[in-house]
């Protein structure tokens, strides 16, 4: 079995040489081009990027960071100081593979599959976004939300312990996350000052910042007013993609799955 090493291209949590030493001490083979397993070392953003760009089984490895503002690496299966033992376990077959569904996210004519989450948020513009979210769950059930706020998050089941869980943290529960099922897509509005749901001929103010839609739903996001708005989570860089008035962001379930390594007894 051959292992590849994948780090954040600009801000790696540890030098690649340290990861190589872990592989050497574990006695496993390294292959930079055609690995059987991808060892992804970093935080949840790095996990999400390689989760949607690689097609081999993925071992997500977190790095302990000091300080309150350090990476949480909530999606890590093993921490870096325990990596040698985990590599030996994988080499000897002591692991399971979990298949995790992705969502497909498109901006106008371009689309990509996403393992964790994407979010539409304001950029450097100081005011709130004005936007609509149309959710078509099936032929008989559809509604539109009109919002003024900082943006909106769309999450898979796998990514729902991350940014999608922010209302829990606002409530003071730093440990408790939110959970989206594998047959759902999570939707979460970011600090809205106005949120109105329209269904049929009825319109009401909503306090439901976070909810889940069926996986087969077709979701569309559009701006009501042109602002500095960006779509994050579909590119390799952290600048996001500009979204303009008249653009359409489409989200739906994808047929693609990621294979995530789950360690036995860890």
Residue pairs with C-beta under 8 A, 6 or more apart in sequence:
1 28
1 29
1 36
1 37
1 90
1 91
2 29
2 30
2 31
2 34
2 35
2 36
2 37
3 23
3 28
3 29
3 30
3 31
3 35
3 36
3 37
3 38
3 39
3 87
3 90
4 30
4 31
4 32
4 33
4 35
4 37
4 38
4 39
4 56
5 16
5 19
5 20
5 23
5 30
5 32
5 39
5 41
6 38
6 39
6 40
6 41
6 46
6 50
6 54
7 13
7 14
7 16
7 19
7 40
7 41
7 42
7 46
8 42
8 43
8 45
8 46
9 236
12 41
12 42
13 41
13 42
13 43
13 46
13 63
13 65
13 71
13 80
14 41
14 63
14 80
19 39
19 41
19 83
20 30
22 80
22 83
22 84
22 87
23 29
23 30
23 39
23 87
24 30
25 84
26 83
26 84
26 85
26 87
26 88
26 91
27 88
27 91
28 87
28 88
28 90
28 91
35 56
36 56
36 57
37 56
37 57
37 58
37 59
37 90
37 261
38 50
38 54
38 56
38 57
38 58
38 59
39 59
39 61
39 83
39 87
40 46
40 47
40 50
40 51
40 58
40 59
40 60
40 61
41 61
41 63
41 80
41 83
42 61
42 62
42 63
42 71
42 73
43 62
43 63
43 71
43 72
43 73
44 71
44 72
44 73
44 74
44 75
44 116
44 159
44 162
45 238
47 58
47 60
47 73
47 75
47 76
47 115
47 116
48 75
48 114
48 115
48 116
48 117
48 159
48 233
49 236
50 58
51 58
51 115
51 116
51 158
51 258
51 260
52 102
52 112
52 113
52 114
52 115
52 258
56 259
57 97
57 259
57 260
57 261
58 258
58 259
58 260
58 261
59 77
59 78
59 86
59 90
59 261
60 73
60 75
60 76
60 77
60 78
60 260
60 261
61 76
61 77
61 78
61 79
61 80
61 83
61 86
62 71
62 73
62 76
62 78
62 79
62 80
63 71
63 73
63 79
63 80
64 70
64 79
64 80
64 81
65 71
73 79
74 161
74 162
74 177
75 116
75 158
75 159
75 161
75 162
77 86
77 260
77 261
77 262
77 263
77 266
78 86
78 263
78 266
82 266
86 263
86 266
89 95
89 263
89 264
89 266
90 261
90 263
94 263
94 264
95 261
95 262
95 263
95 264
96 261
96 262
96 264
97 259
97 260
97 261
97 262
98 259
98 260
98 261
98 262
99 257
99 258
99 259
99 260
100 115
100 156
100 157
100 158
100 182
100 257
100 258
100 260
101 156
101 157
101 158
101 182
101 215
101 253
101 254
101 257
102 113
102 114
102 115
102 156
102 254
102 256
102 257
102 258
103 113
103 114
103 118
103 154
103 156
103 185
103 251
103 252
103 253
103 254
104 111
104 112
104 113
104 114
104 250
104 251
104 252
104 253
104 254
104 256
105 111
105 112
105 113
105 114
105 118
105 154
105 231
105 233
105 234
105 249
105 250
105 251
106 112
106 249
106 250
106 251
107 231
107 234
107 241
107 243
107 247
107 248
107 249
107 250
108 247
108 248
111 250
112 234
113 254
113 256
114 156
114 159
114 233
114 234
114 254
115 156
115 158
115 159
115 258
116 155
116 156
116 158
116 159
116 162
116 233
117 153
117 154
117 155
117 156
117 159
117 160
117 162
117 163
117 164
117 186
117 233
118 153
118 154
118 231
118 232
118 233
118 234
118 251
119 151
119 152
119 153
119 154
119 163
119 190
119 231
119 232
119 233
120 129
120 131
120 151
120 152
120 221
120 229
120 230
120 231
120 232
120 243
120 249
121 129
121 150
121 151
121 152
121 190
121 229
121 230
121 232
121 240
122 128
122 129
122 150
122 151
122 227
122 228
122 229
122 230
123 228
123 229
123 230
123 240
123 242
124 228
125 227
125 228
125 229
127 227
128 148
128 149
128 150
128 193
129 147
129 148
129 149
129 150
129 151
129 223
129 225
129 227
129 229
130 147
130 148
130 223
130 224
130 225
130 227
131 146
131 147
131 151
131 152
131 221
131 222
131 223
131 224
131 229
132 144
132 145
132 146
132 147
132 221
132 222
132 224
133 144
133 145
133 147
133 152
133 187
133 219
133 220
133 221
134 142
134 143
134 144
134 145
134 219
134 220
134 221
134 222
135 142
135 143
135 144
135 145
135 187
135 213
135 217
135 218
135 219
136 142
136 217
136 218
136 219
137 213
137 214
137 216
137 217
138 214
138 216
138 217
142 199
143 197
143 198
143 199
144 197
144 198
144 199
145 189
145 195
145 196
145 197
145 198
145 206
146 194
146 195
146 196
146 198
146 224
147 189
147 192
147 194
147 195
147 196
148 192
148 193
148 194
149 189
149 190
149 191
149 192
149 193
149 194
149 195
150 190
150 191
150 192
151 189
151 190
151 229
152 187
152 188
152 189
152 190
152 221
153 163
153 164
153 166
153 186
153 187
153 188
153 189
153 190
154 185
154 186
154 187
154 219
154 251
155 162
155 163
155 164
155 180
155 185
155 186
155 187
155 188
156 180
156 185
156 186
157 179
157 180
157 181
157 182
157 184
157 186
158 258
158 260
159 186
160 177
160 178
160 179
160 180
160 186
161 177
161 178
161 179
163 188
164 178
164 180
164 186
164 188
164 210
165 176
165 177
165 178
166 188
166 190
167 178
167 188
167 209
167 210
168 176
168 177
168 178
178 186
178 210
180 186
180 212
181 212
182 215
183 214
183 215
184 212
184 213
184 214
184 215
185 212
185 213
185 214
185 215
185 217
185 219
185 251
185 252
185 253
186 210
186 211
186 212
187 210
187 211
187 212
187 213
187 219
188 209
188 210
188 211
189 195
189 209
189 210
192 209
194 205
195 205
195 206
195 207
195 208
195 209
196 203
196 204
196 205
196 206
197 203
197 204
197 205
197 206
197 208
213 219
215 253
216 252
216 253
217 252
217 253
218 250
218 251
218 252
219 250
219 251
219 252
220 248
220 249
220 250
220 251
221 248
221 249
221 251
222 246
222 247
222 248
222 249
223 229
223 243
223 244
223 245
223 246
223 247
225 245
226 244
226 245
229 242
229 243
229 244
230 239
230 240
230 241
230 242
230 243
231 240
231 241
231 243
231 249
232 238
232 240
232 241
233 240
234 241
235 241
243 249
